[in-house]
């Protein structure tokens, strides 16, 4: 059997890298060495979640972007700044939230060999491989509410049939990684930045987050 077929990333699961015990610091330290899928090869570093261990709300996005990959922190780029502003307007203090992504490594392509790194959506296989990290974060934080940011996060948590346009701004009650959870789906803030009518898209995001705020 070749070395390639026995490489950890070829198994497409982070499970062997997730520690059996310890809180968020232990998880974050272990995730830094995750090789549960091939995305770790090109990314600068693992970008783990941030926030209080007992945050009442957890926000789950898709994956780190260019700035997140460089800084090693989630939601520090333009979309993250927009999200913080929207949370504040909706009545949720960003400092009271735990923010993370369904996928912990930046997946990208380049327009040219040394060109700008362009976001590339993770596959369902890559999202599933990273699932044990998200499950571990949920088990430690035990949030009262999960805000689902976009289609990729929704599919990671709720299955491949998830459609954010059909359920955004509603309250869902589902079993997530073996525990009952309440979820409010909305779009990813990066989609607001790409919208033709950015102000309308932003106000709809604030409205969805307001639904979440009223549940807390």
C-alpha positions as CSV (number, residue, x, y, z in Angstrom):
1,X,0.0,0.0,0.0
2,X,1.4,3.4,-1.0
3,X,2.2,6.1,1.5
4,X,-0.4,8.3,-0.1
5,X,-3.3,6.0,0.6
6,X,-2.4,5.9,4.3
7,X,-2.0,9.7,4.7
8,X,-4.4,11.0,7.4
9,X,-6.0,13.6,5.0
10,X,-7.0,10.8,2.6
11,X,-9.4,9.5,5.3
12,X,-11.3,12.8,5.2
13,X,-12.1,13.0,8.9
14,X,-10.8,15.2,11.7
15,X,-11.9,12.6,14.3
16,X,-8.4,11.3,15.1
17,X,-7.2,14.8,15.8
18,X,-9.9,15.8,18.3
19,X,-8.9,15.4,21.9
20,X,-11.1,13.3,24.2
21,X,-11.1,15.9,27.0
22,X,-10.3,19.5,27.7
23,X,-12.0,22.7,26.9
24,X,-11.7,25.2,24.1
25,X,-8.0,25.8,24.6
26,X,-7.3,22.1,24.2
27,X,-9.4,21.9,21.1
28,X,-7.7,25.0,19.6
29,X,-4.3,23.6,20.3
30,X,-5.1,20.2,18.7
31,X,-6.8,21.8,15.7
32,X,-3.6,23.6,14.8
33,X,-2.1,20.3,13.8
34,X,-5.2,18.9,12.0
35,X,-4.6,17.0,8.8
36,X,-8.1,15.5,8.5
37,X,-8.4,16.6,4.9
38,X,-6.2,18.0,2.1
39,X,-7.1,21.6,2.8
40,X,-4.4,22.0,5.4
41,X,-1.7,21.7,2.7
42,X,-2.3,25.1,1.1
43,X,-3.7,27.0,4.0
44,X,-1.5,29.2,6.2
45,X,-2.9,27.9,9.5
46,X,-6.0,26.4,11.1
47,X,-8.6,29.1,12.0
48,X,-10.5,27.9,15.0
49,X,-13.5,29.5,16.7
50,X,-13.3,32.4,19.1
51,X,-15.5,33.5,22.0
52,X,-16.6,32.6,25.5
53,X,-16.8,29.0,26.6
54,X,-20.4,29.7,27.8
55,X,-21.6,32.0,25.0
56,X,-25.3,32.0,24.6
57,X,-25.2,32.2,20.8
58,X,-22.9,30.5,18.4
59,X,-22.5,31.9,14.9
60,X,-21.4,29.3,12.3
61,X,-20.0,30.5,8.9
62,X,-18.6,28.6,5.9
63,X,-14.8,28.8,6.1
64,X,-12.0,31.3,6.8
65,X,-11.2,33.9,4.2
66,X,-7.9,35.4,3.1
67,X,-7.5,37.8,6.1
68,X,-8.7,35.1,8.5
69,X,-6.1,32.6,7.1
70,X,-3.3,35.2,7.5
71,X,-4.3,36.3,11.0
72,X,-5.5,32.9,12.3
73,X,-8.8,34.3,13.6
74,X,-12.4,34.0,12.4
75,X,-14.4,36.9,10.9
76,X,-11.7,39.5,11.0
77,X,-12.1,40.5,7.3
78,X,-14.6,42.8,5.6
79,X,-17.5,40.3,6.1
80,X,-16.7,39.9,9.8
81,X,-16.7,43.7,10.3
82,X,-20.1,43.9,8.6
83,X,-21.4,41.0,10.8
84,X,-20.3,42.8,14.0
85,X,-22.2,45.9,12.9
86,X,-25.3,43.9,12.0
87,X,-25.2,42.0,15.3
88,X,-25.0,45.3,17.2
89,X,-27.9,46.8,15.4
90,X,-29.9,43.6,16.0
91,X,-29.3,43.8,19.7
92,X,-26.6,41.1,20.1
93,X,-23.2,42.1,21.5
94,X,-20.6,40.5,19.4
95,X,-18.5,40.0,22.5
96,X,-21.2,37.7,23.8
97,X,-21.1,35.4,20.8
98,X,-18.9,32.5,19.9
99,X,-18.0,32.6,16.2
100,X,-16.6,29.8,14.1
101,X,-16.8,28.1,10.7
102,X,-17.9,24.8,9.4
103,X,-14.5,24.4,7.8
104,X,-11.3,25.5,9.6
105,X,-9.0,25.9,6.7
106,X,-9.1,28.5,3.8
107,X,-9.8,26.9,0.5
108,X,-8.8,29.0,-2.5
109,X,-7.6,29.2,-6.0
110,X,-5.3,31.7,-7.7
111,X,-6.1,33.6,-11.0
112,X,-2.3,33.4,-11.7
113,X,0.7,31.8,-10.0
114,X,1.3,34.8,-7.7
115,X,-2.1,36.4,-8.0
116,X,-4.7,37.2,-5.3
117,X,-6.1,34.2,-3.5
118,X,-9.8,33.7,-4.5
119,X,-12.2,32.0,-2.2
120,X,-13.4,28.5,-3.4
121,X,-16.4,26.8,-1.7
122,X,-15.5,23.7,0.2
123,X,-17.0,20.4,-1.0
124,X,-19.5,18.4,1.1
125,X,-16.7,15.9,1.7
126,X,-14.4,18.6,3.1
127,X,-17.2,20.0,5.3
128,X,-18.1,16.6,6.6
129,X,-14.4,15.9,7.4
130,X,-14.3,19.0,9.6
131,X,-17.6,18.1,11.3
132,X,-15.9,16.6,14.4
133,X,-14.4,20.0,15.3
134,X,-17.8,21.8,15.1
135,X,-19.3,19.0,17.1
136,X,-16.6,19.4,19.8
137,X,-17.2,23.2,19.9
138,X,-20.9,22.7,20.3
139,X,-20.4,20.2,23.1
140,X,-18.1,22.6,25.1
141,X,-20.0,25.9,24.5
142,X,-23.6,24.4,24.6
143,X,-25.1,27.6,23.1
144,X,-28.8,28.4,23.6
145,X,-29.0,29.3,19.9
146,X,-27.0,28.7,16.7
147,X,-27.1,31.3,14.0
148,X,-26.4,29.6,10.6
149,X,-24.6,31.9,8.2
150,X,-25.1,30.8,4.7
151,X,-25.7,27.7,2.7
152,X,-22.5,25.8,3.4
153,X,-22.9,26.1,7.2
154,X,-26.5,25.1,6.8
155,X,-25.7,22.0,4.9
156,X,-23.0,21.1,7.4
157,X,-25.4,21.3,10.3
158,X,-28.7,20.4,8.7
159,X,-28.0,18.2,5.7
160,X,-27.6,18.6,2.0
161,X,-31.3,19.6,1.4
162,X,-30.8,22.9,3.3
163,X,-31.8,26.0,1.4
164,X,-31.0,29.3,3.1
165,X,-33.5,31.2,1.0
166,X,-36.4,29.0,2.1
167,X,-35.8,29.2,5.9
168,X,-33.8,32.4,6.6
169,X,-35.2,34.4,9.5
170,X,-37.1,31.4,10.9
171,X,-36.5,29.4,14.1
172,X,-35.7,25.7,13.5
173,X,-35.6,23.0,16.2
174,X,-33.3,20.1,15.2
175,X,-31.0,17.6,16.7
176,X,-27.4,18.7,15.9
177,X,-24.6,16.3,16.6
178,X,-26.7,14.3,19.1
179,X,-28.2,17.2,21.0
180,X,-31.4,19.3,20.6
181,X,-30.7,22.8,19.2
182,X,-32.5,25.9,18.1
183,X,-31.2,27.5,15.0
184,X,-31.9,30.7,13.1
185,X,-30.5,30.6,9.5
186,X,-29.5,33.7,7.5
187,X,-27.2,34.5,4.7
188,X,-23.4,34.8,5.0
189,X,-22.4,38.4,5.5
190,X,-20.1,38.1,2.5
191,X,-23.2,37.8,0.3
192,X,-24.3,41.3,1.5
193,X,-21.0,42.7,0.3
194,X,-21.6,41.2,-3.1
195,X,-25.2,42.3,-3.4
196,X,-26.4,44.8,-6.1
197,X,-28.5,46.5,-3.5
198,X,-26.2,46.3,-0.5
199,X,-28.4,48.3,1.9
200,X,-31.5,46.2,1.4
201,X,-29.4,43.0,1.8
202,X,-27.9,44.4,4.9
203,X,-31.2,45.3,6.5
204,X,-32.5,41.8,5.8
205,X,-29.5,40.4,7.6
206,X,-30.2,42.7,10.6
207,X,-33.8,41.6,10.5
208,X,-32.8,37.9,10.6
209,X,-30.4,38.5,13.4
210,X,-33.2,40.3,15.3
211,X,-35.1,37.1,15.3
212,X,-32.2,35.5,17.0
213,X,-31.8,38.4,19.5
214,X,-35.4,38.0,20.6
215,X,-34.8,34.4,21.5
216,X,-32.0,35.2,23.9
